[in-house]
Amino acid sequence: HLAQFCDVNIGKHFNYMEYIIYESFGFQRERVSVYFLSNEEDRIHIHVTCESGEAKFWLEPIVSLATYHKLKPKKLGEIQVIIEEHRNEIIQAWKNHFGKR
């Protein structure tokens, strides 16, 4: 369900890497965007957006919720499981991206 990271450049100091995940949540199939921004802090983290809301997760030392908006606990748990399943892949993409700076 996980697509490749794509590097998107939006202006001189702002770009992001994005995964698009189409995941089944019960009977619904939903697009979940997992991305990171180049103009933020150094600690490895990602942002997640979907129809229901958005969240920020830390990836180190373990995957943990940092903040969220409008997402219910069940949905946050489902998203966290997806992130945990792809944690190493996301961290490698982060390191590859930020190693270019």
Steps between C-alpha positions, in 0.01 A plus 500: 500500500799731531618709207851629446607825660486784251709812552293815445665840487283798593715810503856556619474388864198274496468155359365174624517130452167322478370145516150438381335206671163365397396299802181318580344610827209265551293523183646834392812555294673823592797698372755565773787738418815455706754778449778705651598860446852625437469819701431342839685358797772236477328230708359236266125536474224487242171671436191305401187632333182319405133585456444481875775737611875521550774398741872514566696194613853467634691206351785478749568348741161334435197599296294729722227758452616861531184697412172451319193687379151351450611135496327254732706261714408196288618671179821620671572142604440370147731764353768430759498131402554598134791726600654226716478254209695741276716671763839387366408594145383847608811560712723400206313740269541776764875437522537492121305823463665696779845369410470714185499826700 
